[in-house]
Amino acid sequence: MPATVSRLAAALSRLRAALGAVAYPLVLPSAEEARKVGSALSSQLDDYLLPRLARLDAPLLVVVGGSTGAGKSTLVNSLVQAPVSRAGVLRPTTRCPVLVAHPDDLAWFGRGGLLPGLVRTIDPSNDPKALQVIPAASVGPGLALLDAPDVDSVVEHNRELAAQLLAAADLWLFVTSAARYADAVPWELLKTARLRGTVVALVLDRVPIDAAAEVAAHLGEMLTAHDLGGAPLFVVPEAGLDEKGLLPDTAAGPIGAWFGQLAGDAGARATVVRQTLDGALRALAPALTGLAEASDEQSRVAGGLDERVTAAYRQARATAEEGLQDGRLLRGEVLARWQEFVGTGEFLRSLESRVGHLRDRLLATLTGRPAPSRSLQVALESQLVTLLRGLATDAAEQTWAAWHAHPAGDALLTKDLQTASADLPQRADRLVRDWQQWVLDLVRREAADKRSVARGAAYAVNGAGLAVMIAVFTSTAFIPTGLEVAVGTGTTVAAQKVLEAVFGDQAIRTLATRARTELLARVDELLEAEAARFTERTAAVRLEAEPGTLLRQVASEVENARKELALTGPAS
């Protein structure tokens, strides 16, 4: 294989891989069309471009296609001079397409290099994934005829298969009738064939003798208007069929003679093959540009949906941090339990004037007398869990509303995303308990050389740890302001004195800061897991390489290789 052909084949293989890797999962106006175009291009690469490029000298494939009832099968049978393709059956019908080739060419058409997705059979079949291959010596070597399903069949699979076969044609013989030649569907396919550069010939079948000239002239005008004026046009007059269901030689003879000349001229066949192949390669660039743009839109929309998720959960995180600073967690049950833990309300109000006495009293409490610490720990846990559950629920509701407002986002939503995940309460409980244990371990490590704590053992560590937790809920490390004042200055001052008694003034801020940082890190993990319930639904769009960029790059490689090969003349 020449080096230029090898380079083009390699570029087409990379393109095939790129098309298989690009998805259009988001519901967007461009997505459905992109999926159809991408699937069609993949099929054309598999069915025609790659196998044809591998064998430029392989026999020429003529696909006979056209409208329902146009007489395709009768024409094929007449050209082959044998009833090889069933004609005149009730429509719609589901049957496999029929390919007729010279016995010497069966090795090419029978082994599945071309149209590899169709299973070869020698018998008639109703399997839509089969291709019946029939040898016929009446078909000259180097050329084969394939009778395709109706392009306007009411059976969707028939229409899809017809389009697939037409995309694999070296030459498309379009058959229409005097009654159907102006129908819209066939002309759309003729337009597609022109855009792909497929060589086209037309048969105007079943034309009344007295209207032949007028109808042929009108069809010629339509062909010219669609830039197909140079396509060969054969007019087949109305005629009776013989006992085998074949047209008389006078009707089908001119078409048979034309094909006979084509079969006998290897240079002419090569010209047709190269023209169609080059046209199909040229048509890849604009199609791939459209796919790249559709892929870019997928990425943009996925990014926008992810930004909505990020914004909602970023706000949840900010609210959590505010909740640890504005004193709201020191209210209600926590405040009551803290007051119970360190003394009576009257005692707390007199703290500032009795600092010296308090130090001795709190040290004694920490090192020798039990206190209701468990109630305080439970109150802290409950307050934090309530905060986290509320934040996660609010973030989920905000994200749901934002996605619901966008068609692509709405299509990704499921009912469970409307609120926080079902196991969030359990995970929030575990988070808070694990954090509380982490704080106690921190206090234990930091106070290892403090005799007062050592003598008090577990109770002393627990008391100091709870004081650190209380400190975490203040923004200014025991210099209360704003809401902190509203919930009781004595609360923070008491915590400060407990920690000063055990650790000294300098360590207080460090312990509180470390505990707050650790708690926020755990909150981040919790919220990230909640946000992932949404972002995992857009993950299919986020590939390692930008798919739009990849498609453009491979399209450029294919086009450069096509120009270098110069199938139809000097490189342009």
Summary of the structure (lengths in Angstrom):
residues: 572
radius of gyration: 40.0
end to end distance: 22.2
largest distance: 125.5
contacts: 1901
relative contact order: 0.11
helix: 65%
strand: 8%
